[in-house]
Amino acid sequence: MNFVIEFYRSRDADEATLDKVSLEAPNLRAALQGATALFHTLAMPQTPDRLRICDDDGSELYAGPADGAYPAP
């Protein structure tokens, strides 16, 4: 399945896209793992704080921290 990974910075109500990458993965979990790896390897002009994963139709499937991890409660 093809996913679109968008890395962005979010400040108040504003968002700035830093990079957008197409990724082939078998499922959403694998796409999130791939996005996490890309977070650490892509050369972006700034460090993103958020990422969004969409399908080919542009439907948002995931939005969260750019490193793919949530802080422990």
C-alpha positions as CSV (number, residue, x, y, z in Angstrom):
1,M,0.0,0.0,0.0
2,N,1.3,3.5,-0.8
3,F,1.3,6.1,2.0
4,V,2.3,9.8,1.9
5,I,4.3,10.9,4.9
6,E,4.3,14.7,5.7
7,F,6.7,16.1,8.2
8,Y,5.7,19.6,9.5
9,R,6.2,22.1,12.2
10,S,3.1,23.2,14.1
11,R,2.9,26.6,15.9
12,D,-0.5,27.7,17.3
13,A,-2.8,27.4,14.4
14,D,-0.1,27.5,11.7
15,E,1.6,24.6,10.0
16,A,4.7,24.6,7.8
17,T,5.4,21.5,5.7
18,L,9.1,20.6,5.8
19,D,9.1,17.5,3.7
20,K,6.6,15.1,2.0
21,V,7.6,11.6,1.1
22,S,5.9,8.7,-0.6
23,L,6.4,5.3,1.2
24,E,5.4,1.8,0.2
25,A,4.4,-0.3,3.2
26,P,2.1,-3.3,3.9
27,N,0.1,-1.5,6.6
28,L,-0.2,1.6,8.7
29,R,2.0,0.3,11.5
30,A,4.8,-0.4,9.0
31,A,4.3,3.1,7.5
32,L,4.7,4.6,11.0
33,Q,7.9,2.7,11.5
34,G,9.2,3.8,8.2
35,A,8.3,7.4,9.0
36,T,10.1,7.2,12.3
37,A,13.2,6.0,10.4
38,L,12.9,8.8,7.9
39,F,12.6,11.3,10.8
40,H,16.1,10.4,11.8
41,T,17.7,10.2,8.3
42,L,16.1,13.0,6.1
43,A,17.9,16.3,5.8
44,M,15.2,18.8,6.5
45,P,15.7,22.6,6.8
46,Q,14.3,22.4,10.4
47,T,13.4,19.7,12.8
48,P,9.8,18.7,12.4
49,D,7.7,18.3,15.5
50,R,4.7,16.5,13.9
51,L,4.0,14.1,11.1
52,R,0.9,13.1,9.2
53,I,0.4,9.8,7.3
54,C,-2.2,9.8,4.5
55,D,-3.4,7.2,2.0
56,D,-3.3,7.8,-1.8
57,D,-6.7,9.5,-1.7
58,G,-5.4,12.1,0.8
59,S,-7.3,10.7,3.8
60,E,-5.4,11.2,7.0
61,L,-4.7,7.9,8.8
62,Y,-2.3,9.2,11.5
63,A,-1.2,12.5,12.9
64,G,1.2,12.7,15.8
65,P,4.7,13.4,17.1
66,A,7.3,13.4,14.3
67,D,9.4,10.7,15.9
68,G,6.3,8.4,16.0
69,A,6.4,8.0,19.8
70,Y,4.1,9.3,22.4
71,P,5.4,10.2,25.9
72,A,4.6,7.8,28.7
73,P,1.6,8.8,30.8
